[in-house]
Amino acid sequence: MATYRQGIRSGLPRRPGGARWPAGGEPAGPAAAAVASRSTTASEPATAVPVAATAVPVAATAVSEPATAVPVAAESDPTPAPGGAPPATAPAHRVSAADAGTVTETVALRRGLPRVPGGEPWPAASTATVTRAMPTGAAPTQAPAAVSSVAPDPAPVPAPAATLTSTPAAAPAAAPDSEPTARPAGQPAGQPAGQPAGQPAGQPAGQPGGRSERPWTLGRQLRLAGVGAVGAVAAAGIIVLAARGVTTLPGVPAFLARYPGTVAPPDFVPVGIPRWANWSHYLNFFFMVLIVRTGLQVRLQERPPAYWAPRKGGKKISINLWLHTSVDLLWLLNGVVFVVLLFVTGQWARLVPTSWDVVPNALSAALQYLTLEWPAEDGWVTFNSLQQLMYFLVVFVAAPLAALTGVRMSEWWPKNATRLNRIYPAPLARAVHFPTMQFFVLFVIVHVFLVFTTGARRNLNHMFAASDTVSWAGFAWFAGGLAVAVAVAVALRPLVVAPVASLFGKVSSR
């Protein structure tokens, strides 16, 4: 007959350095295990029928420390309450061999708290096969009661042995410093408590994707502008050195001598730049500044500040789109007048190539520009071949392309023309319109740079004063025109635009 110890077996401490839990028990042996008992389902739920537990050896593969023992919860306290009051729980019922059967089933072993913050519950998940005694007539599928341990009878009836098969969990590397933090619902295993799901470990909250959100301050903008300027200067230096190296290659000097960069104009082209060309050139620049400004407003707006609609009824559009369309119309009108006067006066041959020699001469002029040794030119008589090709591209290709794509995206385009819309879809127009605007911006930047680096005062006299002299007259006209363009671009706000727009339609806030 086996000898049993009195009391409840103690498990691991609840916190580092604390007493074993539950209190008042006896230490767990290195090869001890507890046998789970089940209660029968009675008509009164408060009555639990624990079964006397029998201590049996565990068929474990390896048990190296007491940490692998499964703690058992006490269901009744055998110590009488003060004052001689009986215990609060019902007394245990003993089952004799005559009234007992056996049942074998697999149960999941109880798991405790994690050993490290954010870790898995300990010990590792495992199951045990339990063979236990059942009262006669009890169904073997009843729900298990809390595992209990009851003091054995001095002469107990031997119950069938229970066999537990368990795999010991690996001991953790280090004990926790404090109580584990409660893990939110849905928090994945291994994720530290309080860390958002999907956030990299060690990454502070509020920095999605591990990338910090730095404010776009003025200092940061200046630093980025400085880095960009240094990069541009370095790239320009590399390009100049490369171009100078190309001019030393065999055959290149002979090519530059044969094609100096300029083709003689036809005899019917008048000498000089007329004043109407000066005014048309300035208005073209003025309207392009406003087009770029209003076009960016339309592209970047989230909620229009106001709306415009025709007086006779029609679809409302944002006041920014109305302004952009209106400036487009003025720009197109100026372009039409310019082209008509070109062909009326014979000045068209200054922009339209009349010989295939313009191609090699344009390549020669481009190479000379890159070496910073400007090609010989006389803009008062004719443009060099590279200028001629670029001006032709701007006036006769880019400008009509911008107009056609703009009309396709405007309210003037017929919405019910199914076949026409299928041939010329709106997404195609949008894909071409914005890059065309970018081309204009790049052209203006390069054009102004070359005007100021290849003889600023003479070039400005050609463009603004209709004179071939070297004086400050052209520069004065240029400075005044630039100030007007900037002032108008800054003043184009809803408070100023709304009264003007109301002259041609109805303006409303919604």
N, C-alpha and C positions, 0 to 999 in steps of 0.2 A: 504494500500500500504506500502510495506516494505521500510525502509530507509537504504541506502547503504553508506558505507564509501569509501572515495577516497583513492587511493594509493595501493601499492602491499604489501601483508602480508609478514612479515619477519619470517625466520626460525631460526634454531640453529646457533650459531657461528661456523666458520670453524676451529678455534683453541681455546684452553682454554683461557679465559679472553678477547677474542676479541669481536667485535661488531656482532650483529645479521646479518645474510646474507639472501637475498641480502640487500644492504644498502638503506636507504631512505624509507623503508617500515614501516608498523605499526605492533605492536606486535600481535602475534597470540592469540586469545582468548582460553579459556579452552575448549570450545565446538564448535569451528569453524572448518569448512572444506572447501576445495576449490572444485569447479566444473570444470572438465576438458572439454575443448572445442576441437572440431575437425575442420580441414580445409578441404574444398572440393578440389578435384583434378581438376585443371584448365589446359588449354593449355599452359600457361606460368608458369613454376615452381616457379618463384620468388614471385608470388602473393599468399598470405595466407589470408584466410577468417576466422578470429576468431569470435566466437559467444559470445554474451554477457553472462557473468556469473552471476548466481544468487546464493547468499549465502543462504545456507539451514542448518538446524541443522543436526548433525550426530547421527545416531542410534547406538552409541557405547555402549558396555556393561559397560565399566568403563573408564573414562578419568580423571586421577588424576593430570596431570601436562601438561604444554604446549608442552612438548617434543613429545607428541603423534600426534600433528598436522602435516600434510603433507605440506612441503613448496612447493610453486608454482613459476615457472619460468616466468618472464615477457617476452613477445614477442615484445612489442612495448613500447616506452618511450613517455609518453604524454608531457614531457617538451620540449619546442621548443629549437632548437639549437641556438647558438650565432649568432647574425646578422640577426635574423628573418628567418633563413632557415627552411623549413618544416622538420618534422621528416623523418628519413631514411626509415622507414617501411611504408607499405601501410595503409591507414585509415581503421578502423574497419567498417564492414557492419552490420547494425542492421536488425534483422529478425523479422518481424511482426507475429502476431498469425495466420494471414490468409495464410502466405507463409511457415509456420513452421509445421513440423511433429515431432514425437517423436521416439526415438530409445533407447532401453535398452540393455546394454551389460556389461560384467564383464571385468575389466581391472586390471592390476597389479599396485600397488602403487609404486611410485618412492622411491628408497632407496639411502641413502647417504653414507658417509664414516664411517668406524668402529670407535667406541668410545674408544677402547683400541688397542694398537699395536698387530697385528696378529689376531684380532677378526673378527667377521662377520660384514658385512655392517649393518648400523642402519637406520631406525627401522627394526624389523623382517619382513620377507617376508609375504605379505598379499595382498588380492585382494579387489576390491570394485565393487558393482553393480551401474552403472551410467545410469540414464534416462535423456537424453538431447534433445534439440531442433535441428532439422535438416531442412535445406532449402527444399522447395518443389522440388521433382525430384532428390534429391541427393541420392546416393546409401548408404545404411547403413553399407556397408562393407568397406568403405574407410579407409585408414590408418590414425591414429590419428595424429593431429598436436601437436606442443608444447602447453602445458597448459598455458593459458593467462588470465589476468584479465584486463577488460576495464572499464573505468569510465561509469557508467550508465547514461541514458538519464533522464532529470528532470521528464519526464512522461513516464516511460518505459512500454512496454507491458509485462504483466506477462508471464513468460515462465514456462513450466512444471517443477515441483520440481524434484531435483535429490536426490536420496537416496544413501547414502554411508554406507556400513557396514564394519567395520574394527575392528580388535583385537589389542588393544594397546600392544606395546612391553615392556618388563620388563626393567626398568632403569638399566644402568650399575652400577657396584659397585664403580668404581672410574673413573675420567676423565683422559685422556692420558696426559703425560708430554710434548709431542711434536707431530709433524705431523707424521702420520703413514708412515712406509716405504713401498714403492711399492712392491707388492707381485709378484714374478716371475710367468710366465705362468705355469700352472700345479701344483702350490704349493697347498697342501691340506689345507682345512680350519682348523684353530686352530694351524697350524704350524707357528712359528715365522718367519718373513721375514728374508731372508738370511741364514736360517738353511736348510741344504740339506734334501731332502725328505727321510723319513725313519730314520733320525737321532733322537735319544731321546732328548727331550727338556732339555736344560741345559747342554748337552754334547758338548764339543768343537768339531768344525769341524776337520776332519782329524784323528779321532779316531773311526774307524768303529766298530759297535757293542758294544760301550761303553768300549772297551778294549784298553788300551794305548799301543803304539808300543815303547817298551823300547829297546834301542840299546844293542846288545850283546857284552858288553865291557869285558875287562880282569878282572876288579874288580867284575863284576857280575858273571863271570865264577868261580872265586876263591870263592866267597861267596856260590854259589851253590855246589861247590866241598866240601867246609867245612861242609855245612849242610848234604850232602850225607855221608861224612866220619863219622860225629857224629851219624847219623842214623844207619850206618852199625855197628859201635861199640856198640850202644845200642841194636840193634837186636842180635848181637853175644852174648852179655852178657845175654840176656833173654834166648837164646837157650841153652847156657852152664848151666844156673841155672835149666832150665827145664830138661835137660839130667841128671844132677846130682840128681834131684828129682826122675826121673824114676828108677835110679839104686837102690833106697831105697825101691821100691815097693816089695811086697812079690813075691818070685819066680825069680826075676831078678838076684840077686847075684848068685843063683844056675845055671841059664842059662849062665851067663858069665863064671862060673867055668867050665861048661861042654864044652862050645864052646869058647875057648880063642881067636879065630880070625884067626887062621892059620891052613891050612891042610898040612900034610907032603907030599912032592912031591914023584912021583914014583922013583924007584931005578935007572932007566936008565937016569935020568936027570943029566947032568954033573954039578958039583959045580963051581960057579964062572960065571962072565960075560965076554964073549970074546971081543976082541978089535973091531972086525967087527960090533958087536952090538953097541959099543960106536960111531963109525963113522955113522952108519945108524941112530942111535938115534939123533945125532946132525944134520945130513942132513934133517931128518924129521922135526925137529924144524925150521931149516933155511928156508926150502921151505914153511912151513906153515905160517911163518911170511910174506913171499912174496905173498902167495896166498891170505891171508886176505887183505893185502895192495892193490893188484891189483884188487881183487874182489870188494872192496869198490869203487875203481876208476871207474870200469865198471858200478856199480849200481848207482853212483851219478853223472856221467858225463852228461852234457847237449849237448855240441858240442865237438866231439873228436878232439884232437890237430893234429892228422895225421891219415892216413889210410894205411892199408897194404893189398896187393893182391899177390897171387901166381905168379911166373914168367910165367907159362904156361897158365895163364888166370884163372879166377874164380871171385867169389864175393869178393868185398872189405869189409873189417871189420876195426873197429877202432884199432889203435895201442895199446890201453889199453887192448882190448879183445885179441889181438894176444899175448901180454905179459902174460896175465892171463892164457891163454891156454897153452903157452909154459912152464910156471912154473908148471902147473898141470901135464904136461907130465913128467917132471923131477921128480916130487913128486911121481907119479905113478910108474915110473921106480925104484926109490929107495925103494918103498914099495914092489914091486914084488921081488927084490933081497933080501930084509929082510925076507919075508915069505919063500922063497925058502931055505935060510940058516937056518931058524928056524927048518924046517922039516928035513933038511939034518943032522944037528948036534944034534937033539933031544931036543933042547931048547924050542920047541913048548909047552911042558907040563908045562912050567913056566907061559904061558899065557892062555892055554886052560884048563878049569876045567875037572878033571877026576873023581870027586866024588860029590854026591849031598850034602855032608857035607859042601860044599863051601857056600851054601845059609845061614844057621844059623850062620856060622862063619863070613860071610860078615856083617850080622846084628849086631853081637857082636862087630866087629871091628868098625863099624860106630858109635855105641853108645859110645865106648871108645874114639873115636876121638872127639865126641861132648862134652864129659866131660873134654877134654884137658888132659886126662891121656892116653897117647899114648899106643897102644897095643904093646906087645913085638914082635919084628920082626928081621929078618936077611935077608936083600935083596940080600946078596951075595949068599945065599943058595936057598931061595925061597921067593916069595912075599906073603903078607897076603891075605886073601880071598877077601877083598874089592878091593885091588889093582889088583888082578888077574881078577876079573869080569870087572873092568873098562878098563884094558888094552885089554882084549878080545873084549869088546864092541868097543873100538877105532880102533883096527887093523882089525877085521873081520866083523864089522857091519857098523860103521860110515864111514870109509874110502871107502869101496866099494859103499856105498850109495852116497857119494859125487862124486865118479867117474861116476856112472851111470847117475845121474841127470845132471852132467856137460856135458857128451857126448850128452845127449838128447837136450841140449840147444846150442850145438856147431854147426859149419858148417859141421861137418863130418856126422851128422845124415841125412839119406836119406829123401829128401823132398817128394818124390812121393810114398812112402810106405804108402798107404792110410789105410790099415788094421792095420799096426804096429803103425801108428800115432794115430789111434782111440783107440787102446789098451793102449798106453802110451802117453798121450797128453802132450804137452809142458807146459801148466799151472800147471799140477801136478808136473812136474820136478822142476819148479821155486818155487812152494810152499814148496818143501822139501829141495832144495839146500841151501837156505839162513839159515833156522834154523839149518841145519847140520853144517854150518860154525860157527854159534853162539855156538853150543855145543862144537866144538873144542876150541874156545876161552875160554869158561868157564872151560873146562878141563885143559887147560894149566895154567890158573890162579891158580886153586886149587892145581894142581900138583906141581908147583913151590913153592907155599906157604908151602906145606907139606914137600917138600925136604929141605927147609931152617929151618923148625921148628922141625924136627925130627932127627937132626944130620946132619948139612949142609956139613961139610968137608968130612965125611965118605960117605954120599950119592953122593956127587959130584965126589969122587974118583971112586965109582962104575960106574957112568954114563959116565965119560969123561976120566978116567985114567986107567980103567980096573984093579983096585987095591982095596984091602980090608983094607988098612991102613988109619989112620987118619992123613992127611997132607994137604998142600995147593996146591998140584999139580992139583987135579981135579978142584979146584976153579980157578986156573990160566987158564986152558983150557976153562972153562966155560966163564970167563970174556972175553977172546980173541974171542971166538966164538960169544958171544953176541954182541961185538963191530962190528964184521964183518957183522952180520945180520942187525944191525941198519944202518950201513953205506951204505950197498947195498940198503936197503929199501928207504933211503933218496935219493940216487943217481938215482933211477929209474924215471927219467924225460924224456920227449920226446927228448931232445937234446942228451941224452945218449942212449936211447933205439932205436932211429931211425937208427943209423949206424949199430947196431947189427941186427935189423930187416931187413935191406937192404941186408944182407948176405943170407937171406932165401926167399926173395921176393922183390916186388916193394913197396916203401914207397912214398906216395904223400900227399900233403896238402889237397886235395879234391877228 
